[in-house]
Amino acid sequence: MTNSLVLVINSGSSSLKYQLVDTDTGAAVASGLVERIGESDGYITHKCGDEVIEHRGPIPDHAAGLALAFKMFDDSGHSLTGAGVRAVGHRVVHGGEVFYKPTVIDDAVVEEISRLSTLAPLHNPPNVVGIECARALLPHVPHVAVFDTAFFHGLPAAARLYAIDVEVARAHGIRRYGFHGTSHEYVSGVVAEFLGRDNSDLNQIVLHLGNGASASAIQGGKPIDTSMGLTPLEGLVMGTRSGDVDPGILMHLNRSAGMKVDDIDTLLNRRSGLMGMSGVNDFRELGQLIEDGSTAAKLAYDVYIHRLRRYIGAYLIELGGAEVITFTAGVGENSASVRADALAGLQKFGIAVDPGRNTAKSRTARVISPEGSPVTVLVVPTNEELAIARAAVAITT
Ligand code: AMP
C-alpha cells in the first residue's frame, strides 16, 4: 500500500472529472468522468488500468454521481476507502484576493469559496458542491483546494488593473485575476526541466489552448501578464467564449436589442467563440468543416489565429523577447496547423516552426522549432491533475 495516492476532483455544473494520482510516479491509477448530472440519461466512464467500466442511468445530483463513482472503484476491485488515499485535491476556479495558495479545506474555507461565487457564478458553485460531496464520502482525509487564479495573484499592478474608477474597482474586487494558473505554472516548470534550465532565468510564453484558452508571459518563473481577467471570458477566442470584445457591445445589446444581463452572459460565454461563428466548438470538427469548404468555419479559424498572434506579439514586447514559446492543452498539443499559423512569418524575430517536427506524433514534451533556432518552440502536455495532487501532498506533509 502506498500513501502517495491523491484523489483529484474537478467538479463542473453538470459533469465531474476525477483522477486517482500516484504522486510518486505521476501516473493516473484510475480516472473517470461523470456526465449529464441532473439528467435521466447520465453516464459514468471509469478507467482503471486497461479496464473501462461504464454506468448508464439517472444521476440526480453531484452527491449521487460521486457515490456511484466511488462504487465503481469498489467494482473494479480497487476500493477507494481501502486504497490509503492521503488527500483529496479539488480544483477551484476562483480564489479571489483571499486564496492564492493551496488551502486545506474546512467549513470556513467552503463558505469563503461560496462567497466568491459572485466573481465566478458559473464555476465556484459546482466546485463547492463537489467539495461538500467528497468531504461527506471521505471525511477522515484532508481535502485541499487548489485555485486556478493562484499563480497570477502577484501580477504586476500595470497588468493586474483595469483602467476604471479605482473606488468602484476596489469596492467590487475588480482586477485581472487570470485562470488556468495550475496549468501555466506546471507547464512552465516542465519547460525549464526539459531544457535543463533554471526557471528563474527563463523568459517564456505559454499558450494553453483547450476548449478554454489563455496565454501567459512568464519571466523568471513568475507571470507578468495573462490573457484572462476578472473572469475566464477575457482574452483569446475559445470554444464557446468570445474572449476580448469592446465592452460597448454589452451596452449596445442591452439598449438596442433589449438583451438582459443573463442573455448577454449566455451569448458571450456559451454562444460565441468558435461555436458562435461556425456552429461547432470542437477544433476537430472545425477542421473538418474547413476541409469541406465552410467559409464560416474558415473565418472563425482566422479570427482565432489573429487574436492568438496579437497576444503573442504583446507578450514578446512585454518580456523584451521570449526564449521559449510553448503550446499546451487539447488544441495546443494536437493541432499542428494552429501552431504553424500562430507563429508563421516571424523569422525576423527568431521564431520558426519546423514542419516535420511540428507534424510528428508524440505524447511527450518536444521541440518543434528548427535546430539552432534563437527561440525554442515546444509542445508540452499539461497535467493539471498531477499538479493539484502534488500541491495537496506538499501542504499535508
Ligand atoms: P481541453 O479543454 O484541453 O481538453 O481541449 C479540448 C479541445 O481540444 C477540444 O475541444 C478539441 O477542440 C481539441 N482537440 C482535441 N484533440 C484534438 C486533435 N487531435 N486535433 C485538434 N484539436 C483537438
Residues whose N, C-alpha, C, O or C-beta is under 5 A from the ligand:
A	BS01	AMP	L209 G210 N211 G212 N281 D282 F283 R284 A329 G330 V331 N334 S335
